[in-house]
Amino acid sequence: MSTVVTPGSSAQDWSATQYLKFAAQRNRPVRDLIAQIPLSSPKKIVDLGCGPANSTQALIERYPSAQIRGLDNSPDMLSKARANLPNVDFSLADLSTWMPGPDDELLFSNAVFHWLPDNVGHMARLLSAARPGTVLALQMPDNYLEPSHVAMRETAAAGPWKDILEPLKPALDPLQSPREIYNRLHALCTPDGLDVWHTFYSHVLDGPEQIVEWVKGSGLRPFIDPLEKGMREEFLRKYTERIAEVYPRFEDGKVLLRYPRVFIIAERK
């Protein structure tokens, strides 16, 4: 889930507890991605940004005979991962500099690469270093234009925290388009070995406050982590008000969080 330090978050670790509040929903894209991997029995797998090991567990279920190791830059995530899967090798690492080993056959990543500047460049770097036949399989949230994330930027630009959060803007750009991703990676892949697609998930949540709880574990962190406690609480209050406006309740009080994700499977030629 987090092999890089998010912008503005150097003072705080990721919270595995916060992230896992919506474990069932977050695991759906993990399993959808695994189902499309074109490898029947890879011997060595690396879970890049393993988080609390929810993705690692899914990989173990699909490939029970493989040697799987997990990497993350969050001590809290790694602590949770080791408690959940004590027989798996979990290590502290930074995806922006990490390189695959000569025997790694599957590089798997769930919701990590969007935190990296020039994320497609890092995909190309890993593919270039991988041995022929290695598969890079990943998914990234693609919600820059979703109301939840537009509201983050609007709230950041309209309060006493504006000057603190202003430097974040260059790090919060939208993802590259599938066309751009394809053009950057296809020369490194086997014929027909590159697949890029979108899936739009619709998650039913109990109310606007649950949307805030969801993004507190991921996309909202760069906005609230740099703030002192009082200012953070005020930011969250303003943001929650905005979320309640843009996600009106259904008749039963629930709301629907649309969550687009881009999936990539690339096989090294």
VOKOLTOR-27413 format. One line per field, with one value per residue (C-alpha): x, z, y; residue in three letters. Coordinates in Angstrom, 3 decimals. Example, Ala and Ser with C-alpha at 12.3 -4.5 7.8 and 13.67 -1.06 7.14 Angstrom:
<torgus>
c1 = c(12.300,13.670) .
c3 = c(7.800,7.140) .
c2 = c(-4.500,-1.060) .
r = c(ala,ser) .
</torgus>
This chain:
<torgus>
c1 = c(0.000,2.769,6.345,7.010,6.614,3.625,4.031,4.007,3.769,7.344,6.446,3.778,3.661,0.803,-1.906,-2.671,-5.752,-7.178,-6.452,-8.106,-11.400,-12.528,-10.563,-13.341,-13.755,-10.005,-9.424,-11.733,-9.261,-6.472,-8.372,-9.511,-5.895,-4.625,-7.295,-5.794,-2.129,-0.978,1.405,0.307,3.064,5.689,8.384,9.302,6.864,7.413,4.472,5.537,3.862,2.422,0.773,-0.774,-0.436,-4.001,-2.575,0.130,-2.525,-4.402,-1.195,-0.536,-4.028,-3.475,0.136,0.561,3.839,5.566,8.200,6.550,8.107,6.589,8.130,6.843,8.212,5.796,6.926,3.317,2.172,5.083,4.377,0.783,1.918,4.361,1.688,-0.767,1.705,4.651,6.131,6.519,9.611,8.596,11.199,11.451,12.078,11.523,9.941,11.556,14.992,14.219,15.289,14.053,16.280,17.350,14.905,11.802,9.023,6.044,6.180,2.802,1.636,-1.683,-2.375,1.224,2.617,0.345,2.385,5.535,6.436,6.765,5.162,5.220,8.938,9.424,7.374,9.676,12.733,11.578,10.655,14.008,15.808,13.627,14.445,12.506,9.081,8.740,5.253,4.572,0.965,-0.382,-3.393,-3.663,-6.576,-7.487,-9.741,-8.236,-11.547,-13.806,-15.792,-13.947,-10.593,-11.780,-13.132,-9.702,-8.062,-10.873,-10.696,-6.899,-7.151,-9.734,-8.460,-5.694,-3.690,-3.400,0.246,1.224,-0.401,0.440,3.760,1.815,0.248,2.978,2.778,-0.984,-1.284,-3.675,-2.467,-1.269,-3.874,-3.961,-2.598,0.376,1.010,0.904,3.257,5.829,5.823,5.002,8.567,9.637,6.881,6.243,3.813,0.340,2.050,0.732,-2.823,-4.206,-7.807,-10.079,-12.575,-15.072,-16.055,-19.143,-18.917,-22.042,-21.099,-23.131,-22.835,-20.540,-18.509,-17.555,-16.147,-13.945,-12.838,-12.004,-9.787,-8.138,-6.395,-4.988,-5.605,-6.341,-3.075,-0.975,-3.502,-3.866,-0.493,1.394,-1.151,-1.049,-3.858,-6.207,-5.814,-6.172,-9.454,-10.761,-9.683,-11.526,-14.642,-14.672,-13.906,-16.679,-19.162,-18.089,-18.349,-21.896,-22.787,-21.301,-22.386,-26.090,-27.627,-29.968,-33.409,-31.918,-29.197,-26.345,-24.050,-22.275,-18.529,-17.444,-13.791,-12.044,-8.867,-6.450,-4.988,-1.761,-0.268,3.059,5.153,8.861,10.072) .
c3 = c(0.000,0.736,-0.420,-0.694,1.711,0.616,0.102,3.410,5.464,6.618,10.234,10.449,9.619,7.782,10.014,9.278,11.529,9.612,6.267,7.223,8.271,4.708,4.120,2.261,-0.278,-0.642,-1.285,-4.313,-6.762,-5.337,-6.258,-9.591,-10.521,-9.400,-11.508,-14.676,-14.067,-16.924,-14.791,-13.624,-11.104,-10.531,-8.092,-6.697,-6.112,-4.624,-3.153,-3.655,-1.026,0.830,3.520,6.287,4.045,2.736,-0.810,0.274,1.682,-1.614,-3.492,-1.159,-1.844,-5.613,-5.574,-2.475,-3.691,-4.490,-2.390,-1.627,0.105,0.936,0.855,2.376,3.727,6.674,9.986,11.198,8.048,8.276,11.934,11.084,8.091,10.205,12.820,10.142,8.209,10.481,7.990,5.204,4.733,5.057,4.622,4.768,1.275,-0.951,-4.311,-5.903,-5.625,-5.224,-8.007,-8.761,-8.256,-11.076,-10.027,-9.373,-11.721,-10.538,-9.321,-7.788,-6.529,-5.048,-4.873,-4.635,-7.896,-7.961,-5.018,-7.156,-9.316,-12.880,-11.826,-15.368,-15.531,-12.453,-14.043,-17.070,-14.782,-13.043,-16.301,-17.816,-14.854,-14.776,-16.523,-19.671,-18.842,-15.592,-15.093,-13.519,-12.298,-10.572,-9.965,-8.959,-7.858,-10.619,-8.775,-9.402,-10.855,-8.390,-6.005,-2.979,-4.332,-5.891,-2.422,-0.899,-3.179,-2.735,1.049,0.956,-1.069,1.156,4.728,7.080,6.006,2.412,2.629,4.368,1.714,-1.345,-1.974,-2.378,-5.700,-8.007,-6.305,-6.722,-10.497,-12.217,-13.508,-17.051,-19.534,-20.656,-24.013,-22.324,-20.170,-23.187,-25.213,-22.377,-21.707,-24.888,-26.234,-23.091,-23.343,-25.294,-28.228,-26.703,-23.281,-22.169,-20.921,-19.483,-18.326,-15.986,-13.465,-11.718,-8.293,-6.486,-2.727,-0.590,2.688,5.715,5.171,4.184,7.347,6.131,2.932,5.069,7.124,3.903,2.440,5.827,5.340,1.932,-0.345,2.368,4.213,2.272,3.205,6.923,7.945,7.668,9.913,13.667,15.619,15.879,12.257,11.169,13.041,11.428,7.980,8.531,9.693,6.589,4.330,5.873,5.262,1.624,1.237,2.621,-0.122,-3.040,-1.878,-1.000,1.018,-0.470,0.987,3.542,4.570,2.756,0.121,-2.928,-3.322,-6.940,-7.044,-10.432,-10.652,-13.524,-13.930,-15.738,-16.572,-18.399,-19.404,-19.989,-23.412) .
c2 = c(0.000,2.522,2.100,5.796,8.676,10.682,14.432,16.221,13.034,12.590,13.338,10.661,6.979,5.329,3.905,0.267,0.481,3.440,1.818,-1.476,0.145,-0.567,-3.759,-5.586,-2.800,-2.228,-5.939,-6.065,-4.474,-6.659,-9.803,-8.385,-7.659,-11.065,-12.771,-11.258,-12.155,-14.420,-16.514,-19.950,-20.728,-18.021,-19.089,-15.651,-12.792,-9.339,-7.400,-3.776,-1.624,-4.589,-2.464,-4.598,-7.714,-7.878,-8.042,-10.502,-12.839,-12.752,-13.578,-16.518,-17.844,-17.638,-18.905,-21.096,-22.621,-19.322,-17.585,-14.244,-11.267,-7.889,-4.424,-1.208,2.056,2.205,0.648,0.504,-1.280,-3.722,-4.408,-5.299,-7.367,-9.404,-10.025,-11.170,-13.361,-14.228,-16.709,-14.141,-11.959,-8.295,-5.545,-1.774,-0.361,2.663,1.912,4.963,3.293,-0.421,-2.799,-6.326,-9.348,-11.669,-14.391,-12.262,-13.342,-11.275,-7.684,-6.914,-3.540,-2.449,1.314,2.523,3.888,6.954,8.325,8.388,11.389,10.088,6.823,5.412,6.181,4.010,1.239,1.414,1.374,-1.807,-3.515,-2.596,-4.191,-7.319,-10.557,-11.584,-12.963,-11.036,-9.605,-6.215,-6.140,-3.062,-0.881,2.767,4.945,7.390,9.791,13.230,14.479,12.658,14.925,13.494,14.657,17.899,18.748,18.080,20.622,23.134,22.862,23.175,26.394,28.083,28.153,29.251,26.186,27.427,28.480,25.232,23.063,25.178,23.334,20.065,21.065,19.702,16.298,15.946,15.893,13.471,10.125,9.721,8.523,4.871,6.075,7.737,4.679,2.380,4.565,4.614,0.867,-1.056,-1.174,-3.084,-5.675,-8.839,-8.668,-8.446,-8.361,-4.973,-4.470,-1.229,-0.824,1.113,-0.210,2.042,0.732,2.008,1.547,1.916,3.633,4.614,8.373,11.262,10.806,7.323,8.790,11.020,8.014,6.163,8.875,9.616,6.280,7.201,10.189,12.749,12.147,14.700,17.383,16.667,15.215,18.550,20.335,20.783,19.138,22.121,23.105,19.462,19.144,22.329,21.122,17.827,19.677,21.873,18.939,16.815,19.635,19.777,16.003,16.088,18.570,16.650,13.182,13.539,10.733,8.156,7.512,5.126,7.603,5.876,7.373,5.996,6.533,6.089,5.023,4.688,2.623,2.001,-1.501,-2.390,-5.762,-5.658,-8.680,-8.004,-9.087) .
r = c(met,ser,thr,val,val,thr,pro,gly,ser,ser,ala,gln,asp,trp,ser,ala,thr,gln,tyr,leu,lys,phe,ala,ala,gln,arg,asn,arg,pro,val,arg,asp,leu,ile,ala,gln,ile,pro,leu,ser,ser,pro,lys,lys,ile,val,asp,leu,gly,cys,gly,pro,ala,asn,ser,thr,gln,ala,leu,ile,glu,arg,tyr,pro,ser,ala,gln,ile,arg,gly,leu,asp,asn,ser,pro,asp,met,leu,ser,lys,ala,arg,ala,asn,leu,pro,asn,val,asp,phe,ser,leu,ala,asp,leu,ser,thr,trp,met,pro,gly,pro,asp,asp,glu,leu,leu,phe,ser,asn,ala,val,phe,his,trp,leu,pro,asp,asn,val,gly,his,met,ala,arg,leu,leu,ser,ala,ala,arg,pro,gly,thr,val,leu,ala,leu,gln,met,pro,asp,asn,tyr,leu,glu,pro,ser,his,val,ala,met,arg,glu,thr,ala,ala,ala,gly,pro,trp,lys,asp,ile,leu,glu,pro,leu,lys,pro,ala,leu,asp,pro,leu,gln,ser,pro,arg,glu,ile,tyr,asn,arg,leu,his,ala,leu,cys,thr,pro,asp,gly,leu,asp,val,trp,his,thr,phe,tyr,ser,his,val,leu,asp,gly,pro,glu,gln,ile,val,glu,trp,val,lys,gly,ser,gly,leu,arg,pro,phe,ile,asp,pro,leu,glu,lys,gly,met,arg,glu,glu,phe,leu,arg,lys,tyr,thr,glu,arg,ile,ala,glu,val,tyr,pro,arg,phe,glu,asp,gly,lys,val,leu,leu,arg,tyr,pro,arg,val,phe,ile,ile,ala,glu,arg,lys) .
</torgus>
